[in-house]
Amino acid sequence: MSARVIVVGAGIGGLSAAIRLASRGYRVTVVEKLDRPGGKMGEVRADGFRWDTGPSVITMRHVYEGLFAEAGRDLDDYLDLVPLQPITRYFWRDGATIDAVADEATMCENIRRAFGPRDVDGYRRFMRYAKRLYDVVSGPFLYRQKPTLRDLASLPLADVFKIDALRTMHQAISAHFKDPHLVQLFDRFATYNGSSPYRAPATLNVIAYVEMAQGAWYPRGGIFQLARAWERLATELGVEIRYNSPAQEICIASGRACGVRLTSGEVIHADAVVCNVDYTWARETLIVDGTRPRAGNGKLEPSCSGFVLLLGVRGVHDPLAHHNIFFTQDYQREFDDIFVRRIAPRDPTLYVCITSKTDPDHAPPGCENWFVLINAPYLSEAYDWQIEAERYAQHIKGLLVANIGRVCPLENATSLVQVERRLTPWDLQATYGGHRGAIYGFSSNTRMAAFMRPGNRDGEIGRLYFASGSAHPGGGVPLVTLSGIAAAKCVEEDLR
Ligand SMILES: Cc1cc2nc3c(=O)[nH]c(=O)nc-3n(C[C@H](O)[C@H](O)[C@H](O)COP(=O)(O)OP(=O)(O)OC[C@H]3O[C@@H](n4cnc5c(N)ncnc54)[C@H](O)[C@@H]3O)c2cc1C
């Protein structure tokens, strides 16, 4: 009889591990506290509107193709992934605007038209530099087990310099671009894993390469379709997914994980347990080793959190694209608010995703579904969302009207919003068990983050594995997919 593995959590990391293990012949049960797959990748419907609640940008398509190919399937049979052109439309308050596209010649032309010729060469140089980063770091940092400092030391010296870990992202970007708009545009990629461009190592400029050279996709029907596709494949492979089944404890005997106790009292025995729940949260609430709960990785700073407004709005706004960014004038201050003062930024960058631009049935005729995301601090005593959320939502809606009103006429700003839902960092923590409401697990605000992040195999408890944004290689949909694959490989090695 093949070995049995329990996966705690049906987020993308958990389902990816389940798919890989089931395709290798393991008997897999997933227990999930919610009534649906996808974790942070959820959806909400109200009054004819439909919104995704978490991810909105999907990159690294090849990672998903690889997962499906391992299972003998073709991703295209499960998802209709539409390449987005433009990927994002950027707006500044001085009237500057540019469409970011995943085609170098067109992007150079867009830069020339928006900001003149002086940064066109800088863009080409930046993309060559970012490709070199990708070529060097993707092997040791993304597609294998967690790197150690010894792995770093074993790299050829020339490659160690190419990793560019001594500068910050912002410093490296500023060395390539003269125009401050472009510096801000490329600084923004730090937020893709919840970090600050003023603190994260320049190595993270690899994120810009992944999006600007490889492209970004949208699954027709909404991002949540991706969770449904993972669920469908897992089920076809024989994975048992049990929704509304919160785990209370990961059972440990003789130093090894041996099953899961649900809050219902039921105990499910297994040869190995893969934990998709946020690492710190799991350490604090699920892993009771002997009699004493164990602390999480206190040395690593959580990633930023997010404040989300789901707005059903009246009117169709042609100057807006599927993804839109309205930049703040003071980016450094925004990140200082988030990571130093730990308060909701007073004048934040506004991200507005409108899936009804691509899927018109996501809003009633003549309306749009705006998903508005503001980067916010992880939960701390410095800011109380229970008190501030209402006032902050009003403030953000005012900023939206002011910023969007500058680029397209808003017929009646006071009756613009027909339906409103919101998600605060508290909701993110309470709903998904994300430590301090962090969206991406841990931030990469130090050079050592990649080495300090928890690995996919627990260092102390045998047969316990981690597959999530808080484990190697980190947060974001492609990376948590890789995390699931890496955790599954550890299980395969240990149960061989
Ligand atoms: C607002 C927002 C915007 C984002 N934007 C992007 C984006 O544009 N692009 C991108 O790539 N990424 C984005 N992300 C990040 C991305 O969503 C995450 O990195 C990824 O989905 C995390 O997946 P995961 O599998 O690690 O964890 P999760 O999605 O957190 O899944 C963990 C699962 O464990 C379950 N669980 C928790 N406790 C228990 C328990 N006791 N028993 C059983 N089950 C339990 C939870 O219910 C959940 O289903 C965004 C996230 C948010 C919130």
The ligand as an SDF file (V2000), in Angstrom:
LIG
                    3D

 53 58  0  0  0  0  0  0  0  0999 V2000
   -4.7850   41.0810   -1.5060 C   0  0  0  0  0  0  0  0  0  0  0  0
   -3.7470   40.1460   -2.0630 C   0  0  0  0  0  0  0  0  0  0  0  0
   -3.1660   40.4110   -3.2980 C   0  0  0  0  0  0  0  0  0  0  0  0
   -2.2080   39.5430   -3.8210 C   0  0  0  0  0  0  0  0  0  0  0  0
   -1.7130   39.7740   -5.0770 N   0  0  0  0  0  0  0  0  0  0  0  0
   -0.9110   38.8450   -5.6560 C   0  0  0  0  0  0  0  0  0  0  0  0
   -0.5990   38.9220   -7.0260 C   0  0  0  0  0  0  0  0  0  0  0  0
   -1.0640   39.8300   -7.7340 O   0  0  0  0  0  0  0  0  0  0  0  0
    0.2080   37.9740   -7.5670 N   0  0  0  0  0  0  0  0  0  0  0  0
    0.6960   36.9340   -6.8210 C   0  0  0  0  0  0  0  0  0  0  0  0
    1.4120   36.0700   -7.3690 O   0  0  0  0  0  0  0  0  0  0  0  0
    0.3910   36.8250   -5.5100 N   0  0  0  0  0  0  0  0  0  0  0  0
   -0.4140   37.7340   -4.9190 C   0  0  0  0  0  0  0  0  0  0  0  0
   -0.7950   37.5960   -3.6130 N   0  0  0  0  0  0  0  0  0  0  0  0
   -0.1400   36.5720   -2.7900 C   0  0  0  0  0  0  0  0  0  0  0  0
   -0.7030   35.1820   -3.0180 C   0  0  0  0  0  0  0  0  0  0  0  0
   -2.0900   35.2230   -2.8900 O   0  0  0  0  0  0  0  0  0  0  0  0
   -0.1330   34.2520   -1.9710 C   0  0  0  0  0  0  0  0  0  0  0  0
    1.2920   34.2930   -1.9690 O   0  0  0  0  0  0  0  0  0  0  0  0
   -0.5460   32.8130   -2.2040 C   0  0  0  0  0  0  0  0  0  0  0  0
   -1.8600   32.6940   -2.6680 O   0  0  0  0  0  0  0  0  0  0  0  0
   -0.3920   32.0960   -0.8780 C   0  0  0  0  0  0  0  0  0  0  0  0
   -0.6970   30.7590   -1.0560 O   0  0  0  0  0  0  0  0  0  0  0  0
   -0.4040   29.7210    0.1030 P   0  0  0  0  0  0  0  0  0  0  0  0
   -0.7520   28.3920   -0.4530 O   0  0  0  0  0  0  0  0  0  0  0  0
    0.9590   29.9000    0.6500 O   0  0  0  0  0  0  0  0  0  0  0  0
   -1.3200   30.1190    1.3500 O   0  0  0  0  0  0  0  0  0  0  0  0
   -2.8490   30.5180    1.5650 P   0  0  0  0  0  0  0  0  0  0  0  0
   -3.4570   31.0090    0.3430 O   0  0  0  0  0  0  0  0  0  0  0  0
   -2.8350   31.4210    2.7470 O   0  0  0  0  0  0  0  0  0  0  0  0
   -3.5290   29.1340    1.9580 O   0  0  0  0  0  0  0  0  0  0  0  0
   -3.4320   28.5870    3.2470 C   0  0  0  0  0  0  0  0  0  0  0  0
   -4.6760   27.7330    3.4490 C   0  0  0  0  0  0  0  0  0  0  0  0
   -4.6010   27.1140    4.7330 O   0  0  0  0  0  0  0  0  0  0  0  0
   -5.9230   27.1320    5.2840 C   0  0  0  0  0  0  0  0  0  0  0  0
   -5.8300   26.9540    6.7300 N   0  0  0  0  0  0  0  0  0  0  0  0
   -5.3740   27.8430    7.6530 C   0  0  0  0  0  0  0  0  0  0  0  0
   -5.4550   27.2980    8.8830 N   0  0  0  0  0  0  0  0  0  0  0  0
   -5.9600   26.0510    8.7310 C   0  0  0  0  0  0  0  0  0  0  0  0
   -6.2840   24.9920    9.6350 C   0  0  0  0  0  0  0  0  0  0  0  0
   -6.0790   25.1130   10.9630 N   0  0  0  0  0  0  0  0  0  0  0  0
   -6.7850   23.8360    9.1370 N   0  0  0  0  0  0  0  0  0  0  0  0
   -6.9970   23.6770    7.7880 C   0  0  0  0  0  0  0  0  0  0  0  0
   -6.7270   24.6710    6.8950 N   0  0  0  0  0  0  0  0  0  0  0  0
   -6.2080   25.8280    7.3590 C   0  0  0  0  0  0  0  0  0  0  0  0
   -6.4430   28.4880    4.8740 C   0  0  0  0  0  0  0  0  0  0  0  0
   -7.8570   28.5660    4.9900 O   0  0  0  0  0  0  0  0  0  0  0  0
   -5.9590   28.5600    3.4290 C   0  0  0  0  0  0  0  0  0  0  0  0
   -6.8850   27.9930    2.5400 O   0  0  0  0  0  0  0  0  0  0  0  0
   -1.7810   38.4190   -3.0710 C   0  0  0  0  0  0  0  0  0  0  0  0
   -2.3870   38.1510   -1.8400 C   0  0  0  0  0  0  0  0  0  0  0  0
   -3.3680   38.9940   -1.3470 C   0  0  0  0  0  0  0  0  0  0  0  0
   -4.0320   38.6630   -0.0290 C   0  0  0  0  0  0  0  0  0  0  0  0
  1  2  1  0
  2  3  1  0
  2 52  2  0
  3  4  2  0
  4  5  1  0
  4 50  1  0
  5  6  2  0
  6  7  1  0
  6 13  1  0
  7  8  2  0
  7  9  1  0
  9 10  1  0
 10 11  2  0
 10 12  1  0
 12 13  2  0
 13 14  1  0
 14 15  1  0
 14 50  1  0
 15 16  1  0
 16 17  1  0
 16 18  1  0
 18 19  1  0
 18 20  1  0
 20 21  1  0
 20 22  1  0
 22 23  1  0
 23 24  1  0
 24 25  2  0
 24 26  1  0
 24 27  1  0
 27 28  1  0
 28 29  2  0
 28 30  1  0
 28 31  1  0
 31 32  1  0
 32 33  1  0
 33 34  1  0
 33 48  1  0
 34 35  1  0
 35 36  1  0
 35 46  1  0
 36 37  1  0
 36 45  1  0
 37 38  2  0
 38 39  1  0
 39 40  1  0
 39 45  2  0
 40 41  1  0
 40 42  2  0
 42 43  1  0
 43 44  2  0
 44 45  1  0
 46 47  1  0
 46 48  1  0
 48 49  1  0
 50 51  2  0
 51 52  1  0
 52 53  1  0
M  END
$$$$
